[in-house]
Amino acid sequence: MNISEPVFVGIDVSKATLDVAEISGPALRFENTPAGNRRLCEHLATRSVGLIVVEATGGYERDCVAALSTAGLPVAVVNPRQARDFARSSGQLAKTDRLDARMLAQWAAVLHRSPKRAQLLQAPPDLAMVQLRALLTRRQQLVEMRTAESNRLSGAQGRAHKSIVAVLKTLDRQLAAMDADLDRHIDQHHRPARDLLDSVKGVGPQTLATLIADLPELGKIPSRQLSALVGLAPINCDSGRYRGQQHIWGGRRRVRSALYMAVLSGTRFNPALKAFYTRLLAAGKPKKVALIACAHKLLRILNAIMRTGQPWDPARNTA
């Protein structure tokens, strides 16, 4: 192989190990530790790497991806479902760590030729953003634990009931502390974005934190691309003579959920969203369809605000 010819690398990530493979040649295994990441970067630095593809694995891939991008290596993180679909389309039905790594290397060669390659590349991590995402994830975990305990409360009796009440009180204190930490962190590191987003009625503290943490593209790309990124752009379902309904799917679920919760409030107190929502209902649209359309509209408004650096103007946006 010519030394200048790019090589493509796939990395299958587990909690303890990193299985690394190229399209041809033996697969290698590194520990999923800081020392293992350093050795991996040193190994790949000797290669002419065209693209590295890593499958998202519940967060186990974050340190590896951060190390690779910091070292200046081109790395992209892909959706596991899409990776599996690619494997099936290639005729690969068996599944092992090393086979998956080689399949990801083959996909890296395909993505390298894609016009969207630049959008897929991971930037070196911003420490403040990493900390914000960690706080937001922990808050989500606390909310899920509180919901589970609340669901158990109605069927509990005696000491079991007292135990659940005590756990709920602890979780409430933890949530209050986490909200305070999030507020301080955003105020310290993301104040300009906070001031702009906070000017829009319906955008509460959690929606604001989610947008800053999980949608850094806000204000930087066109609204149509942003809607597809979040999963709010309707997808056609047409084939031959069949004309199906359009549906939204995929995208960034946490951002989409935050926007949906924001429009539940926004359709009552935000004049632009309220008027839009009322008009859709009058046209016969189902309530959920109208709410999703409002979430799409809210995203476009927020994108314009972040792009122009101008806070919410009720008169202009309502008109």
N, C-alpha and C positions, 0 to 999 in steps of 0.2 A: 504493500500500500504506500502510495506517495505520502511523504510526511506532511505535505500541505493540504492533503485531502481531509475534509472534516470528518470526525467520528461522532457517532450519536450514542448516547448513554441513557439507559433506563435504570432507575433505582427503586427496588421494592422495599418498602419500609415496614419494619415491625417494631415493637417496643424495645427489643434488645439488639437487633441487628439491621444492617443495611446490605442488601444483596444488589450488587452492581454488575451490569452486563452491557456489552456492546452488541451490535447486530451479529457479529461473528467473534469467535474466540472464547476463552474460558471466562466464567463468571467469578467475581471476587466477593468476599464478605468482609464487612467492617463492623465494628461495634457501634451501636447508636449511642455514643457518648461524645463529649467534647474532644477527647483524644482520638477517637475513631473518625470524627468529622475532620480533624486536622490531617490525619493520614490520607483520608479520601481526597481532600483538596490538593495535597501534595502529589498524589498519584495522578489526578486529572490535570494538574498544571503541566505535566510533561506531555500531554496529548493535545492535538489540535481539535478542540471540542466545538462542534457545530451547535448542539443543543443537548441539554440534559432534561429528561422528563421524570418527575417524581409524582407518585400517586398520593393524593390526600388521604391520610390514615389517622383521623381523629386527633390530630395535633402532634403525633409522634414524629411527623416529618419537619416540624417547624425549625428545630435547631439545625438540622442538616441543610435545609434550604437557606437559612440565614447564613450559615458558614459558606456555602457555595456562592451565593450572591455577593457576599462581602469580599470573597476572593476574586471577584470579577468574572466568574464563570456563568455562562448563559443557562439559566434554569427556569423551567416552567412547572407549575403544579396543576395536575389535571384531576377531573372528577372520576372517582372509582367506577361509577356506572358506565361512563363513556369509555373508560379504559377496557372494561369487560366487554362492552359492545364491539370495540375495535378488535379484541382478541377473537370473539366469535366470528366476526366478518372475515377474519384472516384464516378461519378454520381451526383455531387453537381452542380446544375444549378442555384439555387438561389444565390443571392449575397447581403450580408450585411456586415457591418464592423465586427460584432462578428462571423458570419459564416466564413468569410475570415480568421480571426485570428485562429479559430479552424482548418481550413483546412491547414494553414501554420504549425500548431503544428503537424498535421499528417504527413506533408511532412518532418518536422524536424526529426521525428522518422525514416523515410526512409533514409534521408541523413546521419543520425548518423551511419548507418550501411554501408555506401558507402566507398569504399577505397579512394575516393577523399575528404573525410571529412576534413582532415588537410588543404587541399588547399583552402577550402571554408571559413575557419575561418578568421575573421577580426582581424588584429593586432591593438594594441592601436595606435591612430593617432600621426603622426609626425607633429608638429605645422608648421614647415617650408614647408612641403609638402602640408598641408591643405591650407596655404596661397598661394602657387604657383598655386594650382588648382583653387582657387578663382580668382586669377588674370587672368588665362587662360580662365576661363569661362566668365569673364567680357569682355575680349577682343573679344571672339567669339560673344557675344551679341552685342557689338559695330559694328562688321563687318556686322552682320545680319541687324542691323538698317541702316547702311550706304548703304547696297545693296538695301534695300526697298526704301529708299529715292532717290537713283540714278534711280531706275526703274520708279519712279513718275516724275522725272525731265523732261523727253521728252514730256509728255503730259500737263505740267503745263504752265500757262501764267501769265503775269502781276505780281501782288503781291504774288500770289501763287508760282511762279517761284523764286522770290527773297527770299521767306521764305525757300524754299527747299535748295537753295544755301547757305543760312546762317546756316541752320542745318547741311549741309554737311561739312562746314568749322569747325563747332564746333566738329563734330564727328571726323574729321581728327586730330584736336588738342588733343582730348581725346585718340585717337588711338596712337598718337605719345607719349603721356605721359604714356600710358599703356605699350607700348613697352619698354620705358625707365625703368619703374618699374620692368618689367619682367627681363630685362637684369641685373639690379642691384641685384635682388633677386637671380637669378641663379648664378651670379658671387660670391655672398656672401655665399650661402648655398650648391651649387651643382657644384663647380668649377671642381673637378676631372672628373665627368661625362661629363661636358660641353667640357673640353679639348679633351676627347676621341671622342665624337660624332661629334664635330666641325671639326675634321680632315678629315671627309668623304665628298667628293664633292657631292653636291646635298642636303645635310642636312642643311637647313637654320635655322634661329632663332626660327621660329614658330614650325617647325618639332622637333627641339631639345627640346624646352620647353614642347611640347606635349609628347614626349617619356619619359622625366624625370618625368613628372607629372602623366601620365596615364598608364605607363608601367613600374612600379618598378621591375617587374620580369626580365627585360632585363639583360642578362648576368648571371642569376641565375638558369634558367631552360633550358632543351634541346630545340633546335630550332624547332623541330616538335611540341612540346607542345606550344611553344610561338606562332607559326603560327596559331594553332587552337584557342588560346586565343584571338588573334587579329581579327580572322575571315578571314585569308588569305589561310587557308588550304582547298583544294578542297574537297567537300562533295559528296560522291557517291549517285546516284539516280537509283538504280537497284532493281528490284523485279521480281522474277520468270524468265521468258525469256526476260523480258524487260531490256534493257541496255540504260540508259539515260545519258545525259551529266553531267559532274561534275560542280558544282557551289560553289562559296563561299557565305557565309551568316553568320549573327550573329556576335559575337565578339565585340570588342571595336571600335565603329564607328569612333570616333575622331582620334584614332591612325591610323586606316586604311586610313582615308581621308588624314592625314598628310603624310603618306608614299607614297600615290598615287601622291600627289602634289610634293613630293621630287623626284620621279622618272621622272616626266615630265622634270625637270631640269637635273637629273642625267643621263638620256639617251642621253643627248647632251654633258655633260661636264665630266662625270665620265667614265673613260676608260673601267672599268669592266662592268658597266651597259650598256654602249653604244655597246660594242662588243656582249654582251648577247642579247640585244634587236635586233640588226641587224641580228643575227643568227636566232632568232625566226621568224622574218619577212621573211627571206629568206626561211624558212621551211614552209611558208604559213600560219602562225598563224595570226589571226586578231589583229589589233593594240591594242585594249583594252585588249585582252587576254595576249598579250606580255607585256603590261604595268603592269598588275597584277602580272605576273610571275616575272617581275623586282622588284616589290615591295616586293614580297616574298624573292627574292634573297638579296635585300637590308636589310631586317629584319634579315636574317641569318648572313650577314656581321656585322651588328651592334651588334648582340648578341655575336658573336665571339670576337669582339673588347672589349666589356664590360666584357666578361668572362676572357680574358687574360690580360686585362689592357694595351694592346699594341695599339698605334694609327694606323690609316690607312696607309698601305704601298701599294702605287699604283702598284709597280712592282710585288709584291707577289700576290695581289688580282686579277690583270689583268691576270697573268699567270694561 
